Amino acid sequence: MAQAKRSALVPAHDITRAILVLRGQRVLLDVELASLYGVTTKRLNEQVRRNLDRFPADFMFQLTAAEATALRSQIATSKRWPPRR
């Protein structure tokens, strides 16, 4: 069965709540960006890897292990219950 078509417009609050500041830069994590586009994180990263020449050099960076751990800790403590949909 075909997937339902997503609306082309994403509410601004969905985008602004996903923006984080890391290393002094405003960023969207791949999981958030994939969600906004309605694809899996794996698929988003796959397409980025296949099309690296289309992205500026400063488009992405890899988190250090310490940053990833701190971010996971931050996200876990900021989760709302029940989660919003």
PDB file with one MODEL, atoms N, CA, C and O in Angstrom:
MODEL        1
ATOM      1  N   MET A   1       0.842  -1.171   0.000  1.00  0.00           N
ATOM      2  CA  MET A   1       0.000   0.000   0.000  1.00  0.00           C
ATOM      3  C   MET A   1       0.892   1.239   0.000  1.00  0.00           C
ATOM      4  O   MET A   1       1.909   1.269   0.692  1.00  0.00           O
ATOM      5  N   ALA A   2       0.524   2.246  -0.759  1.00  0.00           N
ATOM      6  CA  ALA A   2       1.314   3.476  -0.847  1.00  0.00           C
ATOM      7  C   ALA A   2       1.222   4.273   0.446  1.00  0.00           C
ATOM      8  O   ALA A   2       0.190   4.282   1.116  1.00  0.00           O
ATOM      9  N   GLN A   3       2.316   4.939   0.783  1.00  0.00           N
ATOM     10  CA  GLN A   3       2.319   5.782   1.970  1.00  0.00           C
ATOM     11  C   GLN A   3       1.483   7.024   1.718  1.00  0.00           C
ATOM     12  O   GLN A   3       1.386   7.505   0.589  1.00  0.00           O
ATOM     13  N   ALA A   4       0.874   7.542   2.798  1.00  0.00           N
ATOM     14  CA  ALA A   4       0.129   8.782   2.683  1.00  0.00           C
ATOM     15  C   ALA A   4       1.098   9.911   2.376  1.00  0.00           C
ATOM     16  O   ALA A   4       2.202   9.953   2.919  1.00  0.00           O
ATOM     17  N   LYS A   5       0.687  10.824   1.507  1.00  0.00           N
ATOM     18  CA  LYS A   5       1.547  11.942   1.139  1.00  0.00           C
ATOM     19  C   LYS A   5       1.630  12.931   2.291  1.00  0.00           C
ATOM     20  O   LYS A   5       0.608  13.323   2.856  1.00  0.00           O
ATOM     21  N   ARG A   6       2.851  13.336   2.640  1.00  0.00           N
ATOM     22  CA  ARG A   6       3.068  14.310   3.704  1.00  0.00           C
ATOM     23  C   ARG A   6       2.824  15.707   3.183  1.00  0.00           C
ATOM     24  O   ARG A   6       3.017  15.993   2.001  1.00  0.00           O
ATOM     25  N   SER A   7       2.398  16.568   4.084  1.00  0.00           N
ATOM     26  CA  SER A   7       2.241  17.961   3.747  1.00  0.00           C
ATOM     27  C   SER A   7       3.603  18.547   3.395  1.00  0.00           C
ATOM     28  O   SER A   7       4.613  18.181   3.996  1.00  0.00           O
ATOM     29  N   ALA A   8       3.632  19.448   2.430  1.00  0.00           N
ATOM     30  CA  ALA A   8       4.888  20.055   2.018  1.00  0.00           C
ATOM     31  C   ALA A   8       5.402  21.054   3.052  1.00  0.00           C
ATOM     32  O   ALA A   8       6.596  21.352   3.080  1.00  0.00           O
ATOM     33  N   LEU A   9       4.522  21.570   3.895  1.00  0.00           N
ATOM     34  CA  LEU A   9       4.923  22.560   4.884  1.00  0.00           C
ATOM     35  C   LEU A   9       5.051  21.928   6.257  1.00  0.00           C
ATOM     36  O   LEU A   9       4.191  21.157   6.683  1.00  0.00           O
ATOM     37  N   VAL A  10       6.125  22.259   6.936  1.00  0.00           N
ATOM     38  CA  VAL A  10       6.370  21.767   8.292  1.00  0.00           C
ATOM     39  C   VAL A  10       6.202  22.955   9.224  1.00  0.00           C
ATOM     40  O   VAL A  10       6.785  24.010   8.976  1.00  0.00           O
ATOM     41  N   PRO A  11       5.419  22.813  10.290  1.00  0.00           N
ATOM     42  CA  PRO A  11       5.255  23.938  11.221  1.00  0.00           C
ATOM     43  C   PRO A  11       6.606  24.422  11.741  1.00  0.00           C
ATOM     44  O   PRO A  11       7.491  23.622  12.043  1.00  0.00           O
ATOM     45  N   ALA A  12       6.749  25.742  11.842  1.00  0.00           N
ATOM     46  CA  ALA A  12       8.016  26.345  12.269  1.00  0.00           C
ATOM     47  C   ALA A  12       8.449  25.836  13.632  1.00  0.00           C
ATOM     48  O   ALA A  12       9.644  25.659  13.868  1.00  0.00           O
ATOM     49  N   HIS A  13       7.496  25.595  14.545  1.00  0.00           N
ATOM     50  CA  HIS A  13       7.880  25.125  15.883  1.00  0.00           C
ATOM     51  C   HIS A  13       8.496  23.736  15.834  1.00  0.00           C
ATOM     52  O   HIS A  13       9.309  23.401  16.695  1.00  0.00           O
ATOM     53  N   ASP A  14       8.131  22.914  14.845  1.00  0.00           N
ATOM     54  CA  ASP A  14       8.758  21.596  14.701  1.00  0.00           C
ATOM     55  C   ASP A  14      10.227  21.725  14.314  1.00  0.00           C
ATOM     56  O   ASP A  14      11.063  20.924  14.731  1.00  0.00           O
ATOM     57  N   ILE A  15      10.526  22.733  13.520  1.00  0.00           N
ATOM     58  CA  ILE A  15      11.912  22.943  13.099  1.00  0.00           C
ATOM     59  C   ILE A  15      12.711  23.592  14.218  1.00  0.00           C
ATOM     60  O   ILE A  15      13.814  23.144  14.531  1.00  0.00           O
ATOM     61  N   THR A  16      12.164  24.645  14.825  1.00  0.00           N
ATOM     62  CA  THR A  16      12.926  25.364  15.848  1.00  0.00           C
ATOM     63  C   THR A  16      13.186  24.506  17.078  1.00  0.00           C
ATOM     64  O   THR A  16      14.227  24.663  17.717  1.00  0.00           O
ATOM     65  N   ARG A  17      12.276  23.606  17.430  1.00  0.00           N
ATOM     66  CA  ARG A  17      12.516  22.748  18.595  1.00  0.00           C
ATOM     67  C   ARG A  17      13.623  21.734  18.328  1.00  0.00           C
ATOM     68  O   ARG A  17      14.220  21.203  19.265  1.00  0.00           O
ATOM     69  N   ALA A  18      13.897  21.464  17.057  1.00  0.00           N
ATOM     70  CA  ALA A  18      14.912  20.477  16.692  1.00  0.00           C
ATOM     71  C   ALA A  18      16.310  21.082  16.568  1.00  0.00           C
ATOM     72  O   ALA A  18      17.291  20.342  16.489  1.00  0.00           O
ATOM     73  N   ILE A  19      16.418  22.402  16.550  1.00  0.00           N
ATOM     74  CA  ILE A  19      17.719  23.047  16.384  1.00  0.00           C
ATOM     75  C   ILE A  19      18.485  23.014  17.697  1.00  0.00           C
ATOM     76  O   ILE A  19      17.967  23.398  18.746  1.00  0.00           O
ATOM     77  N   LEU A  20      19.721  22.550  17.624  1.00  0.00           N
ATOM     78  CA  LEU A  20      20.621  22.501  18.778  1.00  0.00           C
ATOM     79  C   LEU A  20      21.815  23.400  18.505  1.00  0.00           C
ATOM     80  O   LEU A  20      22.109  23.713  17.351  1.00  0.00           O
ATOM     81  N   VAL A  21      22.496  23.811  19.548  1.00  0.00           N
ATOM     82  CA  VAL A  21      23.741  24.556  19.387  1.00  0.00           C
ATOM     83  C   VAL A  21      24.877  23.647  19.830  1.00  0.00           C
ATOM     84  O   VAL A  21      24.970  23.268  20.997  1.00  0.00           O
ATOM     85  N   LEU A  22      25.732  23.305  18.884  1.00  0.00           N
ATOM     86  CA  LEU A  22      26.905  22.464  19.131  1.00  0.00           C
ATOM     87  C   LEU A  22      28.119  23.155  18.538  1.00  0.00           C
ATOM     88  O   LEU A  22      28.088  23.617  17.398  1.00  0.00           O
ATOM     89  N   ARG A  23      29.178  23.221  19.313  1.00  0.00           N
ATOM     90  CA  ARG A  23      30.411  23.874  18.859  1.00  0.00           C
ATOM     91  C   ARG A  23      30.147  25.300  18.383  1.00  0.00           C
ATOM     92  O   ARG A  23      30.826  25.801  17.487  1.00  0.00           O
ATOM     93  N   GLY A  24      29.162  25.942  18.987  1.00  0.00           N
ATOM     94  CA  GLY A  24      28.842  27.323  18.635  1.00  0.00           C
ATOM     95  C   GLY A  24      28.066  27.473  17.341  1.00  0.00           C
ATOM     96  O   GLY A  24      27.886  28.592  16.861  1.00  0.00           O
ATOM     97  N   GLN A  25      27.602  26.375  16.766  1.00  0.00           N
ATOM     98  CA  GLN A  25      26.851  26.390  15.509  1.00  0.00           C
ATOM     99  C   GLN A  25      25.447  25.849  15.742  1.00  0.00           C
ATOM    100  O   GLN A  25      25.257  24.912  16.518  1.00  0.00           O
ATOM    101  N   ARG A  26      24.464  26.441  15.071  1.00  0.00           N
ATOM    102  CA  ARG A  26      23.112  25.885  15.113  1.00  0.00           C
ATOM    103  C   ARG A  26      23.058  24.700  14.154  1.00  0.00           C
ATOM    104  O   ARG A  26      23.427  24.822  12.986  1.00  0.00           O
ATOM    105  N   VAL A  27      22.598  23.560  14.650  1.00  0.00           N
ATOM    106  CA  VAL A  27      22.595  22.343  13.839  1.00  0.00           C
ATOM    107  C   VAL A  27      21.285  21.582  14.003  1.00  0.00           C
ATOM    108  O   VAL A  27      20.556  21.759  14.979  1.00  0.00           O
ATOM    109  N   LEU A  28      21.014  20.743  13.034  1.00  0.00           N
ATOM    110  CA  LEU A  28      19.948  19.750  13.108  1.00  0.00           C
ATOM    111  C   LEU A  28      20.620  18.393  13.035  1.00  0.00           C
ATOM    112  O   LEU A  28      21.440  18.150  12.150  1.00  0.00           O
ATOM    113  N   LEU A  29      20.281  17.515  13.950  1.00  0.00           N
ATOM    114  CA  LEU A  29      20.812  16.156  13.899  1.00  0.00           C
ATOM    115  C   LEU A  29      20.190  15.412  12.729  1.00  0.00           C
ATOM    116  O   LEU A  29      19.087  15.734  12.289  1.00  0.00           O
ATOM    117  N   ASP A  30      20.906  14.417  12.231  1.00  0.00           N
ATOM    118  CA  ASP A  30      20.401  13.653  11.100  1.00  0.00           C
ATOM    119  C   ASP A  30      19.039  13.041  11.386  1.00  0.00           C
ATOM    120  O   ASP A  30      18.197  12.972  10.491  1.00  0.00           O
ATOM    121  N   VAL A  31      18.809  12.599  12.606  1.00  0.00           N
ATOM    122  CA  VAL A  31      17.531  11.984  12.950  1.00  0.00           C
ATOM    123  C   VAL A  31      16.395  13.004  12.849  1.00  0.00           C
ATOM    124  O   VAL A  31      15.295  12.661  12.415  1.00  0.00           O
ATOM    125  N   GLU A  32      16.645  14.235  13.241  1.00  0.00           N
ATOM    126  CA  GLU A  32      15.630  15.287  13.151  1.00  0.00           C
ATOM    127  C   GLU A  32      15.388  15.693  11.699  1.00  0.00           C
ATOM    128  O   GLU A  32      14.243  15.872  11.284  1.00  0.00           O
ATOM    129  N   LEU A  33      16.457  15.838  10.933  1.00  0.00           N
ATOM    130  CA  LEU A  33      16.334  16.216   9.536  1.00  0.00           C
ATOM    131  C   LEU A  33      15.591  15.137   8.741  1.00  0.00           C
ATOM    132  O   LEU A  33      14.746  15.442   7.900  1.00  0.00           O
ATOM    133  N   ALA A  34      15.918  13.883   9.018  1.00  0.00           N
ATOM    134  CA  ALA A  34      15.222  12.780   8.347  1.00  0.00           C
ATOM    135  C   ALA A  34      13.739  12.805   8.685  1.00  0.00           C
ATOM    136  O   ALA A  34      12.896  12.584   7.815  1.00  0.00           O
ATOM    137  N   SER A  35      13.421  13.075   9.940  1.00  0.00           N
ATOM    138  CA  SER A  35      12.020  13.147  10.358  1.00  0.00           C
ATOM    139  C   SER A  35      11.277  14.256   9.611  1.00  0.00           C
ATOM    140  O   SER A  35      10.142  14.067   9.175  1.00  0.00           O
ATOM    141  N   LEU A  36      11.923  15.406   9.468  1.00  0.00           N
ATOM    142  CA  LEU A  36      11.296  16.519   8.747  1.00  0.00           C
ATOM    143  C   LEU A  36      11.025  16.166   7.285  1.00  0.00           C
ATOM    144  O   LEU A  36      10.032  16.608   6.708  1.00  0.00           O
ATOM    145  N   TYR A  37      11.910  15.370   6.693  1.00  0.00           N
ATOM    146  CA  TYR A  37      11.735  14.961   5.301  1.00  0.00           C
ATOM    147  C   TYR A  37      10.884  13.696   5.158  1.00  0.00           C
ATOM    148  O   TYR A  37      10.533  13.305   4.044  1.00  0.00           O
ATOM    149  N   GLY A  38      10.557  13.068   6.269  1.00  0.00           N
ATOM    150  CA  GLY A  38       9.716  11.881   6.216  1.00  0.00           C
ATOM    151  C   GLY A  38      10.428  10.645   5.707  1.00  0.00           C
ATOM    152  O   GLY A  38       9.812   9.781   5.082  1.00  0.00           O
ATOM    153  N   VAL A  39      11.733  10.554   5.974  1.00  0.00           N
ATOM    154  CA  VAL A  39      12.514   9.388   5.575  1.00  0.00           C
ATOM    155  C   VAL A  39      13.238   8.849   6.792  1.00  0.00           C
ATOM    156  O   VAL A  39      13.266   9.495   7.839  1.00  0.00           O
ATOM    157  N   THR A  40      13.825   7.670   6.662  1.00  0.00           N
ATOM    158  CA  THR A  40      14.606   7.121   7.769  1.00  0.00           C
ATOM    159  C   THR A  40      15.965   7.803   7.822  1.00  0.00           C
ATOM    160  O   THR A  40      16.444   8.334   6.821  1.00  0.00           O
ATOM    161  N   THR A  41      16.573   7.782   8.985  1.00  0.00           N
ATOM    162  CA  THR A  41      17.900   8.357   9.150  1.00  0.00           C
ATOM    163  C   THR A  41      18.901   7.631   8.247  1.00  0.00           C
ATOM    164  O   THR A  41      19.772   8.255   7.642  1.00  0.00           O
ATOM    165  N   LYS A  42      18.766   6.325   8.167  1.00  0.00           N
ATOM    166  CA  LYS A  42      19.656   5.532   7.309  1.00  0.00           C
ATOM    167  C   LYS A  42      19.571   6.010   5.863  1.00  0.00           C
ATOM    168  O   LYS A  42      20.594   6.178   5.199  1.00  0.00           O
ATOM    169  N   ARG A  43      18.354   6.227   5.378  1.00  0.00           N
ATOM    170  CA  ARG A  43      18.154   6.659   3.988  1.00  0.00           C
ATOM    171  C   ARG A  43      18.727   8.062   3.758  1.00  0.00           C
ATOM    172  O   ARG A  43      19.361   8.313   2.733  1.00  0.00           O
ATOM    173  N   LEU A  44      18.505   8.977   4.714  1.00  0.00           N
ATOM    174  CA  LEU A  44      19.048  10.330   4.594  1.00  0.00           C
ATOM    175  C   LEU A  44      20.571  10.288   4.496  1.00  0.00           C
ATOM    176  O   LEU A  44      21.156  10.897   3.600  1.00  0.00           O
ATOM    177  N   ASN A  45      21.208   9.574   5.415  1.00  0.00           N
ATOM    178  CA  ASN A  45      22.671   9.488   5.415  1.00  0.00           C
ATOM    179  C   ASN A  45      23.201   8.815   4.160  1.00  0.00           C
ATOM    180  O   ASN A  45      24.249   9.196   3.640  1.00  0.00           O
ATOM    181  N   GLU A  46      22.483   7.822   3.680  1.00  0.00           N
ATOM    182  CA  GLU A  46      22.870   7.141   2.438  1.00  0.00           C
ATOM    183  C   GLU A  46      22.880   8.131   1.271  1.00  0.00           C
ATOM    184  O   GLU A  46      23.820   8.152   0.476  1.00  0.00           O
ATOM    185  N   GLN A  47      21.837   8.944   1.174  1.00  0.00           N
ATOM    186  CA  GLN A  47      21.740   9.902   0.076  1.00  0.00           C
ATOM    187  C   GLN A  47      22.784  11.011   0.187  1.00  0.00           C
ATOM    188  O   GLN A  47      23.307  11.478  -0.824  1.00  0.00           O
ATOM    189  N   VAL A  48      23.085  11.429   1.411  1.00  0.00           N
ATOM    190  CA  VAL A  48      24.135  12.431   1.600  1.00  0.00           C
ATOM    191  C   VAL A  48      25.470  11.858   1.130  1.00  0.00           C
ATOM    192  O   VAL A  48      26.204  12.521   0.397  1.00  0.00           O
ATOM    193  N   ARG A  49      25.794  10.618   1.549  1.00  0.00           N
ATOM    194  CA  ARG A  49      27.051   9.987   1.134  1.00  0.00           C
ATOM    195  C   ARG A  49      27.143   9.866  -0.396  1.00  0.00           C
ATOM    196  O   ARG A  49      28.212  10.057  -0.976  1.00  0.00           O
ATOM    197  N   ARG A  50      26.022   9.552  -1.034  1.00  0.00           N
ATOM    198  CA  ARG A  50      26.020   9.380  -2.488  1.00  0.00           C
ATOM    199  C   ARG A  50      26.112  10.705  -3.243  1.00  0.00           C
ATOM    200  O   ARG A  50      26.440  10.725  -4.429  1.00  0.00           O
ATOM    201  N   ASN A  51      25.826  11.793  -2.565  1.00  0.00           N
ATOM    202  CA  ASN A  51      25.777  13.101  -3.223  1.00  0.00           C
ATOM    203  C   ASN A  51      26.648  14.134  -2.523  1.00  0.00           C
ATOM    204  O   ASN A  51      26.277  15.306  -2.457  1.00  0.00           O
ATOM    205  N   LEU A  52      27.795  13.726  -2.000  1.00  0.00           N
ATOM    206  CA  LEU A  52      28.670  14.621  -1.250  1.00  0.00           C
ATOM    207  C   LEU A  52      29.039  15.882  -2.021  1.00  0.00           C
ATOM    208  O   LEU A  52      29.199  16.946  -1.423  1.00  0.00           O
ATOM    209  N   ASP A  53      29.176  15.777  -3.333  1.00  0.00           N
ATOM    210  CA  ASP A  53      29.579  16.937  -4.133  1.00  0.00           C
ATOM    211  C   ASP A  53      28.497  18.026  -4.169  1.00  0.00           C
ATOM    212  O   ASP A  53      28.779  19.150  -4.584  1.00  0.00           O
ATOM    213  N   ARG A  54      27.301  17.722  -3.755  1.00  0.00           N
ATOM    214  CA  ARG A  54      26.213  18.710  -3.750  1.00  0.00           C
ATOM    215  C   ARG A  54      26.136  19.527  -2.462  1.00  0.00           C
ATOM    216  O   ARG A  54      25.368  20.486  -2.379  1.00  0.00           O
ATOM    217  N   PHE A  55      26.928  19.152  -1.462  1.00  0.00           N
ATOM    218  CA  PHE A  55      26.866  19.809  -0.163  1.00  0.00           C
ATOM    219  C   PHE A  55      28.119  20.628   0.088  1.00  0.00           C
ATOM    220  O   PHE A  55      29.217  20.216  -0.286  1.00  0.00           O
ATOM    221  N   PRO A  56      27.962  21.797   0.723  1.00  0.00           N
ATOM    222  CA  PRO A  56      29.158  22.579   1.074  1.00  0.00           C
ATOM    223  C   PRO A  56      29.981  21.842   2.128  1.00  0.00           C
ATOM    224  O   PRO A  56      29.465  20.990   2.852  1.00  0.00           O
ATOM    225  N   ALA A  57      31.248  22.178   2.203  1.00  0.00           N
ATOM    226  CA  ALA A  57      32.167  21.494   3.118  1.00  0.00           C
ATOM    227  C   ALA A  57      31.712  21.573   4.574  1.00  0.00           C
ATOM    228  O   ALA A  57      31.959  20.650   5.350  1.00  0.00           O
ATOM    229  N   ASP A  58      31.054  22.660   4.948  1.00  0.00           N
ATOM    230  CA  ASP A  58      30.632  22.821   6.346  1.00  0.00           C
ATOM    231  C   ASP A  58      29.204  22.350   6.599  1.00  0.00           C
ATOM    232  O   ASP A  58      28.606  22.706   7.614  1.00  0.00           O
ATOM    233  N   PHE A  59      28.651  21.553   5.686  1.00  0.00           N
ATOM    234  CA  PHE A  59      27.271  21.077   5.835  1.00  0.00           C
ATOM    235  C   PHE A  59      27.113  20.107   7.001  1.00  0.00           C
ATOM    236  O   PHE A  59      26.067  20.092   7.651  1.00  0.00           O
ATOM    237  N   MET A  60      28.125  19.307   7.271  1.00  0.00           N
ATOM    238  CA  MET A  60      27.985  18.285   8.312  1.00  0.00           C
ATOM    239  C   MET A  60      29.307  18.061   9.027  1.00  0.00           C
ATOM    240  O   MET A  60      30.382  18.397   8.531  1.00  0.00           O
ATOM    241  N   PHE A  61      29.182  17.481  10.213  1.00  0.00           N
ATOM    242  CA  PHE A  61      30.347  17.052  10.960  1.00  0.00           C
ATOM    243  C   PHE A  61      29.940  15.897  11.849  1.00  0.00           C
ATOM    244  O   PHE A  61      28.760  15.701  12.139  1.00  0.00           O
ATOM    245  N   GLN A  62      30.932  15.137  12.275  1.00  0.00           N
ATOM    246  CA  GLN A  62      30.708  13.965  13.126  1.00  0.00           C
ATOM    247  C   GLN A  62      30.868  14.369  14.585  1.00  0.00           C
ATOM    248  O   GLN A  62      31.834  15.045  14.939  1.00  0.00           O
ATOM    249  N   LEU A  63      29.937  13.964  15.427  1.00  0.00           N
ATOM    250  CA  LEU A  63      30.057  14.228  16.855  1.00  0.00           C
ATOM    251  C   LEU A  63      31.183  13.405  17.448  1.00  0.00           C
ATOM    252  O   LEU A  63      31.436  12.281  17.015  1.00  0.00           O
ATOM    253  N   THR A  64      31.856  13.964  18.438  1.00  0.00           N
ATOM    254  CA  THR A  64      32.843  13.167  19.173  1.00  0.00           C
ATOM    255  C   THR A  64      32.065  12.240  20.102  1.00  0.00           C
ATOM    256  O   THR A  64      30.868  12.436  20.314  1.00  0.00           O
ATOM    257  N   ALA A  65      32.722  11.250  20.646  1.00  0.00           N
ATOM    258  CA  ALA A  65      32.071  10.320  21.571  1.00  0.00           C
ATOM    259  C   ALA A  65      31.526  11.076  22.787  1.00  0.00           C
ATOM    260  O   ALA A  65      30.426  10.788  23.257  1.00  0.00           O
ATOM    261  N   ALA A  66      32.295  12.037  23.292  1.00  0.00           N
ATOM    262  CA  ALA A  66      31.856  12.815  24.456  1.00  0.00           C
ATOM    263  C   ALA A  66      30.622  13.654  24.129  1.00  0.00           C
ATOM    264  O   ALA A  66      29.705  13.753  24.945  1.00  0.00           O
ATOM    265  N   GLU A  67      30.595  14.261  22.932  1.00  0.00           N
ATOM    266  CA  GLU A  67      29.427  15.055  22.521  1.00  0.00           C
ATOM    267  C   GLU A  67      28.196  14.172  22.382  1.00  0.00           C
ATOM    268  O   GLU A  67      27.106  14.557  22.805  1.00  0.00           O
ATOM    269  N   ALA A  68      28.357  13.003  21.798  1.00  0.00           N
ATOM    270  CA  ALA A  68      27.226  12.092  21.613  1.00  0.00           C
ATOM    271  C   ALA A  68      26.675  11.637  22.956  1.00  0.00           C
ATOM    272  O   ALA A  68      25.459  11.576  23.139  1.00  0.00           O
ATOM    273  N   THR A  69      27.551  11.321  23.886  1.00  0.00           N
ATOM    274  CA  THR A  69      27.121  10.899  25.219  1.00  0.00           C
ATOM    275  C   THR A  69      26.386  12.026  25.928  1.00  0.00           C
ATOM    276  O   THR A  69      25.322  11.804  26.506  1.00  0.00           O
ATOM    277  N   ALA A  70      26.940  13.228  25.889  1.00  0.00           N
ATOM    278  CA  ALA A  70      26.302  14.377  26.533  1.00  0.00           C
ATOM    279  C   ALA A  70      24.955  14.674  25.899  1.00  0.00           C
ATOM    280  O   ALA A  70      24.002  15.015  26.600  1.00  0.00           O
ATOM    281  N   LEU A  71      24.866  14.551  24.593  1.00  0.00           N
ATOM    282  CA  LEU A  71      23.615  14.814  23.888  1.00  0.00           C
ATOM    283  C   LEU A  71      22.562  13.774  24.242  1.00  0.00           C
ATOM    284  O   LEU A  71      21.402  14.116  24.471  1.00  0.00           O
ATOM    285  N   ARG A  72      22.962  12.502  24.288  1.00  0.00           N
ATOM    286  CA  ARG A  72      22.012  11.448  24.674  1.00  0.00           C
ATOM    287  C   ARG A  72      21.485  11.707  26.077  1.00  0.00           C
ATOM    288  O   ARG A  72      20.294  11.537  26.338  1.00  0.00           O
ATOM    289  N   SER A  73      22.359  12.113  26.970  1.00  0.00           N
ATOM    290  CA  SER A  73      21.969  12.406  28.339  1.00  0.00           C
ATOM    291  C   SER A  73      20.999  13.578  28.383  1.00  0.00           C
ATOM    292  O   SER A  73      20.007  13.533  29.111  1.00  0.00           O
ATOM    293  N   GLN A  74      21.275  14.635  27.606  1.00  0.00           N
ATOM    294  CA  GLN A  74      20.405  15.803  27.544  1.00  0.00           C
ATOM    295  C   GLN A  74      19.032  15.450  27.009  1.00  0.00           C
ATOM    296  O   GLN A  74      18.015  15.870  27.560  1.00  0.00           O
ATOM    297  N   ILE A  75      19.005  14.682  25.939  1.00  0.00           N
ATOM    298  CA  ILE A  75      17.739  14.314  25.308  1.00  0.00           C
ATOM    299  C   ILE A  75      16.920  13.429  26.235  1.00  0.00           C
ATOM    300  O   ILE A  75      15.705  13.597  26.338  1.00  0.00           O
ATOM    301  N   ALA A  76      17.570  12.492  26.909  1.00  0.00           N
ATOM    302  CA  ALA A  76      16.858  11.583  27.811  1.00  0.00           C
ATOM    303  C   ALA A  76      16.191  12.342  28.951  1.00  0.00           C
ATOM    304  O   ALA A  76      15.083  11.993  29.357  1.00  0.00           O
ATOM    305  N   THR A  77      16.847  13.375  29.475  1.00  0.00           N
ATOM    306  CA  THR A  77      16.266  14.115  30.593  1.00  0.00           C
ATOM    307  C   THR A  77      15.244  15.143  30.142  1.00  0.00           C
ATOM    308  O   THR A  77      14.476  15.648  30.961  1.00  0.00           O
ATOM    309  N   SER A  78      15.219  15.466  28.842  1.00  0.00           N
ATOM    310  CA  SER A  78      14.260  16.461  28.371  1.00  0.00           C
ATOM    311  C   SER A  78      13.033  15.838  27.714  1.00  0.00           C
ATOM    312  O   SER A  78      12.150  16.566  27.260  1.00  0.00           O
ATOM    313  N   LYS A  79      12.956  14.520  27.653  1.00  0.00           N
ATOM    314  CA  LYS A  79      11.800  13.858  27.050  1.00  0.00           C
ATOM    315  C   LYS A  79      10.545  14.126  27.850  1.00  0.00           C
ATOM    316  O   LYS A  79      10.549  14.088  29.080  1.00  0.00           O
ATOM    317  N   ARG A  80       9.472  14.397  27.130  1.00  0.00           N
ATOM    318  CA  ARG A  80       8.178  14.602  27.765  1.00  0.00           C
ATOM    319  C   ARG A  80       7.427  13.273  27.815  1.00  0.00           C
ATOM    320  O   ARG A  80       7.602  12.418  26.946  1.00  0.00           O
ATOM    321  N   TRP A  81       6.611  13.113  28.816  1.00  0.00           N
ATOM    322  CA  TRP A  81       5.764  11.932  28.861  1.00  0.00           C
ATOM    323  C   TRP A  81       4.350  12.372  29.074  1.00  0.00           C
ATOM    324  O   TRP A  81       4.101  13.126  30.014  1.00  0.00           O
ATOM    325  N   PRO A  82       3.412  11.957  28.273  1.00  0.00           N
ATOM    326  CA  PRO A  82       3.618  11.098  27.094  1.00  0.00           C
ATOM    327  C   PRO A  82       4.258  11.897  25.968  1.00  0.00           C
ATOM    328  O   PRO A  82       4.108  13.117  25.901  1.00  0.00           O
ATOM    329  N   PRO A  83       4.974  11.204  25.082  1.00  0.00           N
ATOM    330  CA  PRO A  83       5.643  11.902  23.981  1.00  0.00           C
ATOM    331  C   PRO A  83       4.634  12.576  23.060  1.00  0.00           C
ATOM    332  O   PRO A  83       3.524  12.078  22.870  1.00  0.00           O
ATOM    333  N   ARG A  84       5.029  13.716  22.487  1.00  0.00           N
ATOM    334  CA  ARG A  84       4.160  14.408  21.529  1.00  0.00           C
ATOM    335  C   ARG A  84       4.236  13.702  20.197  1.00  0.00           C
ATOM    336  O   ARG A  84       5.268  13.126  19.855  1.00  0.00           O
ATOM    337  N   ARG A  85       3.191  13.739  19.468  1.00  0.00           N
ATOM    338  CA  ARG A  85       3.148  13.156  18.111  1.00  0.00           C
ATOM    339  C   ARG A  85       2.924  14.226  17.097  1.00  0.00           C
ATOM    340  O   ARG A  85       2.858  13.940  15.902  1.00  0.00           O
TER     341      ARG A  85
ENDMDL
END
